[in-house]
């Protein structure tokens, strides 16, 4: 049987751990060859308390955190080499080296090259909203979707080797809005404004999440909860992923230890459910 291989194309150092890190940890532990490609250097990010001195060398700090986290998850790291574009409306969006300013065809080509080298059956990236409308997340979606289709077409990017290879499935990481509504309720109970979530207060939680019927894959990672937490903690300059640390650990594990995805290709109807991104592949 062909070795199961997964490639995730994500925006920032920490997206792999704060996001679907449990899924990556689970599949790596189960023998899948997991590859994580991070598009930007995280240089425009903010820093957690105690890391103010790291601000001027943030890209270097986050690069080391990323290596540590991906190693904990059991995956292989790749970087696309772009500059962090910053949060929504950040002046860093206009930097000439920012990811959102990159030549789109050239960026697609970088992902095509990875796909043809790694030959994954499954690819994961952000959805078209970037989860919470972050420009770099949306840019990942913009380049990964066409790269998914171009990688197997010998007429596209003919100078990029190795041989063309067509992955079988494309997934978008996404949140169910049922849980978002629940957490909005909790935020308001605690006196927090859900429209100003995150360290930069640029995330409007009332706009994020998708209808449950549009989520197709539900990946349980309770057995690997501690691995995800350790990988998240490796990103100490970004707070270590403690957004819901105020909840008891037993409650966090019970309620949160599941990643959800939309299956973009091949398309499936609303209401379709699967518990394994590789189900049926190679059989």
Secondary structure as UniProt FT lines:
FT   STRAND          5..10
FT   TURN            13..14
FT   HELIX           15..18
FT   TURN            19..20
FT   HELIX           21..29
FT   TURN            30..31
FT   STRAND          33..40
FT   TURN            43..44
FT   TURN            49..50
FT   HELIX           52..57
FT   HELIX           58..73
FT   STRAND          76..83
FT   TURN            88..89
FT   HELIX           91..94
FT   TURN            96..97
FT   HELIX           99..101
FT   HELIX           104..118
FT   STRAND          122..126
FT   TURN            128..132
FT   HELIX           135..150
FT   TURN            151..152
FT   TURN            154..155
FT   TURN            158..159
FT   STRAND          169..173
FT   HELIX           177..189
FT   TURN            190..191
FT   TURN            194..195
FT   TURN            199..200
FT   HELIX           205..207
FT   HELIX           212..214
FT   STRAND          217..220
FT   HELIX           222..224
FT   HELIX           225..233
FT   HELIX           236..238
FT   TURN            239..241
FT   TURN            243..246
FT   HELIX           249..256
FT   STRAND          258..265
FT   TURN            266..267
FT   TURN            270..271
FT   TURN            277..282
//
